[in-house]
Amino acid sequence: MAVTGPTAVPGFSAAATTAGIKPSGKPDMALVVNNGPEFAAAAVFTRNRVFAAPVAVSRTAVADGQLKAVLYNSGNANACNGVPGVEDATASVEHAARNLGMDVSDVAVCSTGLIGERLPMDKVHAGIDALSGAVSDDVDAGIAAAEAILTTDTYKKTTLVQADGFAVGGMGKGVGMMAPSLATMLVCLTTDAKATPEALHAALNAASDVTFNTLDIDGSTSTNDTVIIMANGASGVTPSQEELNAAVLQACAELADLMQADAEGVTKRVTVTVTGTSTNEQAVAAARTVARDNLFKCAMFGSDPNWGRVLAAVGMADADMDADNISVAFNGHTVCERTTGTPHAREVDLSGPDIDVTIDLGTGGEGTGFVRTTDLSHSYVEINSAYST
Amino acid sequence: MAVTGPTAVPGFSAAATTAGIKPSGKPDMALVVNNGPEFAAAAVFTRNRVFAAPVAVSRTAVADGQLKAVLYNSGNANACNGVPGVEDATASVEHAARNLGMDVSDVAVCSTGLIGERLPMDKVHAGIDALSGAVSDDVDAGIAAAEAILTTDTYKKTTLVQADGFAVGGMGKGVGMMAPSLATMLVCLTTDAKATPEALHAALNAASDVTFNTLDIDGSTSTNDTVIIMANGASGVTPSQEELNAAVLQACAELADLMQADAEGVTKRVTVTVTGTSTNEQAVAAARTVARDNLFKCAMFGSDPNWGRVLAAVGMADADMDADNISVAFNGHTVCERTTGTPHAREVDLSGPDIDVTIDLGTGGEGTGFVRTTDLSHSYVEINSAYST
């Protein structure tokens, strides 16, 4: 197995434990600790206006650009629990900070799981004690942490990018910034680069825009999505912004790839690319409209080169288009030109697991963008109709 | 069986035939004729910028506020066929007009079925000849027409509203203005009221806004959606705008109810109502965001009172809200207050076929609105992943 994960980077430790939050008895709490010497940090959070208590607490913690540790639990989102939920998240952070000898404002917290259930705080406190006593800089400790944050994920998601004199490692779970509420996207990136919080934030924002934010599995957006990066400067290397951006981008891209492939009920990985509109923003909006269309997604599940559904979907997009001059290609085969089907369009073979859909909106404009999604399968319905009950 | 349908109104005739457009060998062409003495008409069409050839042709035909007949075919949408598609639609109208002794501009045409296939014009022309020779003002002729326009519908949809001195009848198929491309919504309303095209248009627009436009089965919008009303004045009665509005509204509401109940793969009829935001438009937008959320729809399929998914979805809506003061009720049982679950919220019984979801966004604003949708079931995936191939 490749050496990857949050503790594959020098100067980071981690731990995982089974606190009993998940009914399944699987690992459900984790801790990632930055051992310094520097503690720069940045984060991006869900844009949902209904956000969970840990998002509120972590947003405050990272506001000063410094974090020394992030506490994780799976099996319970601690969302929509009102003031008591915020008190629980705060108590968790206070307990961890006390154990680790840190300030409360140096600890962030991320939760994922069912909305609207109070955290079992006795189990959480015991879990924090177990984690605090077990932190290790061994690579396996980071891998164990990556496992403890999973919910409906079917495998662990870790990464390690070796750059020029520094590294970026990390772990993730879930499906994307626009992802199911029970598959909240949580990501923890670690780097031994010397970097300011501002540089980290710039790198994380740029990378998220073209990785996590291009994932749109089902149009839903979690209350808990959180991506955190911590930098300890242990390498002594201060990369240029471009070098930092590139390494963070690669780490995010690897985790996003793993998330797309492990999305709930996925049988196809689908990339929708739009060109020929006025702006990149319009192109992404049009790609998103298609990627979210259930009829299109069902056709992908059925390996059906039903380009008519692509046109029907994109015609509702908020993007400049020449409605009589739209082209569509599936896996490089042009199936529609000037908004009309090509001969043999329905014979294109989409039976493989990866489908590329390219749509040119025909205005001659320079706008381009893409969104990655999945098919809509029986498994998706099954997983999501039988979760909380 | 109740006497309903387009020819249950005096002065209208209809016919249906099996032209062989559908591979199934079921009836697939219909004609509805207004026998006068007046020929006022109005229509509303899909807002999709990729619209089918018959929409283009019919939009032109009804522009002068006059129609004498509407030609229908099912099994082929005549969409995305370029200039040849428009030529086919025009040829169909010309053929029907010639047979019926009408001007070309007095005949509209509506198609529904697969996108991107040329109409088999030899069969269409033979079908028009059969229809022209068979038009009858018998109630059964209208019922037969209602059957011939169906695609994935499982039953005929007809209505008759008896108002003060006049009647509004009609037929429909499909699921709603925001409906699957293979379940295009087509509606033909007939009335013996004396009414101007402007009065008809006002009544149809007002009724559509609160009936067809409140149906949102899967967020998809057809290239072919068309609602037409024809008025022949045969009753001699000129209703007030309010009387006309009320009768048209009732006819549209009855057809919309039938469409919602027959949506593809439906096991639940779900109404999402939003209150407590600034404007009615914001309320509808918020209701639509929830109604389109696949996680919410899967929970409804599973009879799961998962209010957390309602909050996660509505938090992304473009509507004013107090994110800490959102309330949710399922079938009248409050399951969430101040964005927090109530005791026993998860015990609410949603096993019946109808589910009402009411969301108060907590601003104290007067805005209110609703959207009707369905659950997301295995049948939906099955029907829509195995259509064209």
Interface residues (C-beta under 8 A of the other chain):
Chain A: R47 N48 R49 V50 F51 A77 A79 C80 N81 G82 G85 L114 I115 G116 E117 P180 S181 L182 D218 G219 S220 T221 S222 T223 R292 D293 N294 L295 C298 A299 F301 G302 S303 D304 N306 W307 G308 R309 L311 A312 A313 V314 G315 M316 M321 A323 D324 I326 C336 R338 T339 T340 G341 A345 R346 L376 S377 H378 Y380 V381 E382 N384 S385 A386 Y387 S388 T389
Chain B: R47 N48 R49 V50 F51 A77 A79 C80 N81 G82 G85 L114 I115 G116 E117 P180 S181 L182 D218 G219 S220 T221 S222 T223 R292 D293 N294 L295 C298 A299 F301 G302 S303 D304 N306 W307 G308 R309 L311 A312 A313 V314 G315 M316 M321 A323 D324 I326 C336 R338 T339 T340 G341 A345 R346 L376 S377 H378 Y380 V381 E382 N384 S385 A386 Y387 S388 T389
